């Protein structure tokens, strides 16, 4: 009877013997570990996960002291290579039986991280709009005064100075407009994400012929509803950033990978989506400095000497308009940006 109850729990439950070998686990545990009971039964649990030494020590302690223990936000690497963040509780049932309850934390941590990111992006957007208003008004006055002055000057040398003023004012105005991101409403039309990636790949090959660009596409991905030109801009901004970072770092064999996958039952913000398109842009460059990772998508923040710091901010803004977002993981030699876009039909 108790086994039938545990089979219907959403919490992963595993039953171990005194030697920490697996006796039984419920379907939720099979789903979490991505492997069936028949393949794991009789095997010692600590050997099944990378990082199992820590969980093995806690299991031994619970068994020997006959006392339950809980571990928060432990990181476990499964046999599939997937890394999970979990909370788990060990409860001794007898001298040769232990009950292990495992709760995945990745979804809650992702929701918290994404909500914080979206809040920061909204704050930045409000600040940028206020800055744009305060800057563009005096810029218009300066430009108008320079044009009037140019008309009254007969000396071509002096007119050259007024033209410089006008050109610099226009440059500053364009910079402020860029900080605000796309200035038109996006269109939601059916499009194939691989058409977007192929366009970006063609542009990058022309710009940086020395970078090897690999494709790893999932041909089963359905069309998504989006704005093709805006998504090309978002993907190009991220990919161009990666290519330029590798070029500046003088990587011996620079390599960029464009990969697509479908993610099922995936959470974006606080909303769970049945199907999400994941576009991964992976490079073997120097990685992103730790000091920049929290502010990576802020406007005017860049880790490159020649960078404007607007590309990633604009890309994130475009993804938000598609109800998606961009995530990033980075270490030296491997940086991955993931562009996540829901594949469900929109109901406007």
C-alpha positions in Angstrom: 0.0 0.0 0.0 2.8 2.5 1.0 4.6 1.6 -2.2 1.6 2.5 -4.3 1.3 5.8 -2.5 5.0 6.6 -3.1 4.6 5.7 -6.8 2.1 8.6 -7.2 4.3 11.2 -5.4 5.9 14.0 -7.4 8.9 13.9 -5.0 11.7 11.5 -6.0 11.9 8.7 -3.4 14.7 6.0 -3.3 15.0 3.0 -0.9 18.5 1.9 -0.1 19.9 -1.1 1.8 22.5 -0.9 4.5 25.3 -1.0 1.9 23.7 2.0 0.1 22.6 -0.2 -2.8 19.4 0.8 -4.5 16.4 -1.4 -3.7 13.6 0.6 -5.2 12.7 4.0 -6.5 9.4 5.6 -7.6 8.7 6.9 -11.1 9.5 10.5 -10.1 13.0 9.4 -9.1 13.4 7.6 -12.5 12.4 10.8 -14.3 14.8 12.9 -12.2 17.7 10.5 -12.7 16.8 9.9 -16.3 17.2 6.1 -16.0 15.0 3.2 -15.1 15.0 1.2 -11.8 15.8 -2.1 -13.7 19.2 -0.6 -14.8 20.1 0.7 -11.3 18.7 -1.9 -8.9 21.4 -3.4 -6.7 24.0 -0.7 -7.6 25.5 1.5 -4.9 24.0 5.0 -5.1 27.2 7.0 -4.5 28.7 5.5 -7.7 25.8 6.6 -9.8 26.3 10.3 -9.5 29.4 12.5 -9.8 29.7 14.1 -6.4 28.4 11.0 -4.8 31.1 11.0 -2.1 29.3 13.8 -0.3 25.9 12.1 -0.5 27.6 8.8 0.5 29.0 10.3 3.6 25.6 11.7 4.6 24.0 8.3 4.0 26.6 6.6 6.1 26.1 9.1 8.9 22.3 8.7 8.9 22.7 5.0 9.0 25.3 4.9 11.7 23.7 7.5 14.0 20.1 6.5 13.1 19.2 10.1 12.6 17.7 11.9 9.6 19.8 14.5 7.7 19.0 17.2 5.1 21.3 18.7 2.5 20.3 21.9 0.7 21.3 22.9 -2.9 23.6 20.0 -3.5 25.0 19.6 -7.1 24.9 16.2 -8.6 26.0 15.1 -12.1 24.0 12.2 -13.5 25.3 9.4 -15.8 23.7 11.4 -18.7 26.1 14.3 -17.9 23.2 16.6 -16.8 24.0 18.6 -13.7 21.2 18.9 -11.1 20.8 21.2 -8.1 18.7 19.3 -5.5 17.7 19.3 -1.8 17.7 15.8 -0.3 16.7 14.2 3.0 18.0 10.9 4.3 15.8 9.1 6.8 16.9 5.7 8.4 14.0 3.3 8.5 16.0 0.4 10.1 19.6 -0.8 10.5 19.6 -1.9 6.8 17.1 0.4 5.2 17.4 4.1 4.3 14.9 6.4 2.6 16.2 9.1 0.4 13.9 12.0 -0.7 15.1 14.3 -3.5 13.6 17.6 -4.6 15.0 19.3 -7.7 15.8 22.9 -7.1 16.9 24.0 -10.7 13.4 25.2 -11.7 12.9 27.3 -8.6 16.5 28.7 -8.9 15.9 29.5 -12.5 12.6 31.2 -11.8 14.3 33.4 -9.1 17.2 34.2 -11.4 15.0 35.0 -14.4 12.6 37.1 -12.4 15.6 39.1 -11.0 17.0 39.5 -14.6 13.6 40.7 -16.0 13.2 43.2 -13.1 16.7 44.6 -13.8 16.0 44.8 -17.5 12.7 46.7 -16.8 14.5 49.1 -14.4 17.2 49.7 -17.0 14.6 50.4 -19.7 12.9 53.0 -17.5 16.3 54.7 -16.8 17.3 54.6 -20.4 14.0 56.2 -21.5 14.4 59.0 -18.9 18.0 59.5 -20.0 17.0 59.6 -23.7 14.4 62.2 -23.0 16.9 64.4 -21.0 19.7 64.0 -23.6 17.8 64.3 -26.8 16.1 67.6 -26.0 19.3 69.6 -25.6 20.9 67.7 -28.5 18.1 69.0 -30.7 18.8 72.5 -29.6 22.5 72.2 -30.2 21.9 70.8 -33.7 19.5 73.5 -34.6 21.8 76.2 -33.3 24.7 74.7 -35.3 22.6 74.7 -38.5 21.6 78.4 -38.1 25.2 79.3 -37.4 26.4 77.4 -40.5 24.1 79.5 -42.7 25.5 82.8 -41.4 29.2 81.7 -41.9 30.9 82.5 -45.1 34.3 80.9 -44.2 34.3 77.2 -45.3 36.8 76.5 -42.5 34.4 77.6 -39.9 31.5 75.8 -41.6 33.5 72.6 -41.3 33.4 73.1 -37.5 29.6 73.4 -37.5 29.3 70.3 -39.6 31.4 68.4 -37.0 29.0 69.6 -34.3 26.0 68.4 -36.3 27.6 65.0 -37.1 28.6 64.4 -33.4 25.1 65.4 -32.2 23.6 62.9 -34.7 26.0 60.2 -33.5 25.0 60.9 -29.8 21.3 60.8 -30.8 21.8 57.4 -32.6 23.6 56.1 -29.5 20.8 57.1 -27.2 18.3 55.5 -29.6 20.4 52.3 -29.6 20.2 52.2 -25.8 16.4 52.0 -26.0 16.5 48.9 -28.2 14.1 48.2 -31.1 11.9 51.2 -31.8 9.1 49.4 -33.6 6.5 46.8 -32.6 7.6 43.3 -33.6 5.6 41.1 -36.0 4.6 37.6 -34.9 4.7 35.5 -38.1 5.5 31.8 -38.6 9.2 31.4 -39.2 11.8 28.7 -39.3 14.6 29.4 -36.7 17.1 27.7 -38.9 16.5 30.2 -41.7 17.5 32.9 -39.1 20.6 31.0 -38.1 21.7 30.4 -41.8 21.4 34.1 -42.5 23.5 34.9 -39.4 26.1 32.2 -40.4 26.4 33.6 -43.9 27.0 37.1 -42.6 29.6 35.9 -40.1 31.5 33.9 -42.8 31.9 37.1 -44.8 32.9 39.2 -41.8 35.2 36.7 -40.2 36.4 34.0 -42.6 39.0 32.7 -40.2 36.4 31.4 -37.7 35.1 27.9 -38.1 31.3 27.9 -37.8 29.6 24.5 -37.0 25.9 23.7 -37.3 24.1 21.3 -35.0 20.4 21.7 -35.8 17.4 19.8 -34.6 15.4 19.4 -37.9 12.2 18.4 -36.0 11.8 21.9 -34.5 8.4 23.4 -35.5 8.1 27.0 -36.7 7.8 29.7 -34.1 5.9 32.9 -34.1 8.3 35.8 -34.3 9.8 38.7 -36.2 12.5 37.4 -38.6 14.5 40.6 -38.9 14.5 41.2 -35.2 15.6 37.6 -34.4 18.4 37.8 -37.0 19.5 41.0 -35.2 19.4 39.3 -31.7 21.3 36.2 -32.8 23.8 38.2 -34.9 24.5 40.5 -31.9 25.3 37.5 -29.6 27.3 35.6 -32.3 29.2 38.6 -33.4 30.1 39.3 -29.8 31.5 35.8 -29.5 33.5 36.0 -32.7 35.0 39.4 -31.8 36.0 38.1 -28.4 37.8 35.2 -29.9 39.5 37.4 -32.5 40.7 39.9 -29.8 42.0 37.1 -27.7 43.9 35.7 -30.7 42.5 32.1 -30.2 44.5 29.7 -32.3 41.5 27.8 -33.8 38.4 29.9 -33.1 35.2 27.8 -33.3 31.6 28.9 -33.1 28.7 26.4 -32.8 25.1 27.2 -33.7 22.9 24.6 -32.1 19.1 24.2 -31.8 17.1 21.9 -29.5 13.6 21.6 -28.3 13.1 21.9 -24.5 9.9 20.4 -23.1 8.0 21.5 -20.0 10.4 24.4 -19.6 10.0 27.4 -17.2 10.7 30.9 -18.4 10.2 33.5 -15.7 7.3 32.1 -13.6 5.5 30.5 -16.6 5.9 26.9 -17.6 5.8 26.3 -21.4 5.0 23.0 -23.0 7.7 23.5 -25.7 10.5 26.0 -26.0 13.0 26.5 -28.8 16.6 26.7 -27.5 19.2 28.3 -29.7 22.7 27.8 -28.3 25.7 29.9 -29.5 28.9 28.3 -28.2 32.4 29.5 -28.6 35.9 28.4 -27.4 37.0 31.9 -26.6 38.5 33.4 -23.4 35.3 33.4 -21.4 33.5 36.2 -19.7 35.1 37.8 -16.6 33.4 37.0 -13.4 33.0 40.7 -12.6 30.8 41.2 -15.7 28.5 38.3 -15.4 25.8 39.9 -13.3 25.7 43.1 -15.5 26.3 41.4 -18.8 23.0 42.5 -20.4 23.2 46.1 -19.1 23.7 48.7 -21.8 27.2 50.2 -22.1 28.7 47.2 -20.3 31.4 45.4 -22.3 34.3 43.1 -21.7 36.0 44.1 -25.0 38.2 47.2 -25.6 36.3 48.0 -28.8 32.8 47.0 -27.6 29.9 49.4 -27.3 28.1 47.3 -24.7 24.8 47.6 -26.5 24.7 44.3 -28.5 23.7 42.0 -25.7 21.3 44.5 -24.2 19.4 44.9 -27.5 19.4 41.1 -28.0 17.9 40.5 -24.6 15.3 43.2 -25.3 14.3 41.5 -28.5 14.0 38.1 -26.8 11.8 39.7 -24.1 9.4 40.9 -26.8 9.2 37.3 -27.9 8.3 36.2 -24.3 11.8 34.6 -24.2 15.2 35.4 -22.6 18.9 34.8 -22.9 20.9 32.8 -20.4 24.7 32.5 -20.3 27.2 30.0 -18.9 30.9 30.8 -19.3 34.4 29.5 -18.4 37.7 29.9 -20.2 37.5 27.9 -23.4 33.7 27.4 -23.4 31.1 30.1 -23.4 27.5 29.3 -24.2 24.6 31.7 -24.7 21.2 30.1 -24.8 18.3 32.0 -26.6 15.0 30.6 -25.3 11.8 31.3 -27.2 8.4 29.7 -26.5 7.0 27.6 -29.4 3.3 27.8 -28.3 1.0 29.9 -30.5 0.4 33.4 -29.2 -3.1 34.6 -28.4 -2.9 38.4 -28.7 
